[in-house]
Amino acid sequence: MTSNTIQYGNSNNSNLENRALQQPGWFTNMIKRLDRLLVRAQVESAQARFKLRYKHQQQAESRQDMVRSLPLEEKLRLGMYHFMD
């Protein structure tokens, strides 16, 4: 009877020891996952900023092209003296 209790007690202890040994691995995995999540968020943020900057640049160039294509009389009528060639 006592041998069963000892074996049961040892098996419980070994399960706890196994869990204790697995904990650092679990924490390491969580840290790695958080790190990957943060890196992915930073990359997506940088891509969004680049796309927004590129969009604004394209819009500005489009407006400048429209103004440059106006005839001289129209530029004078609208008071766009600084856009005159």
Secondary structure as UniProt FT lines:
FT   HELIX           2..68
FT   HELIX           72..78
FT   HELIX           81..83
//
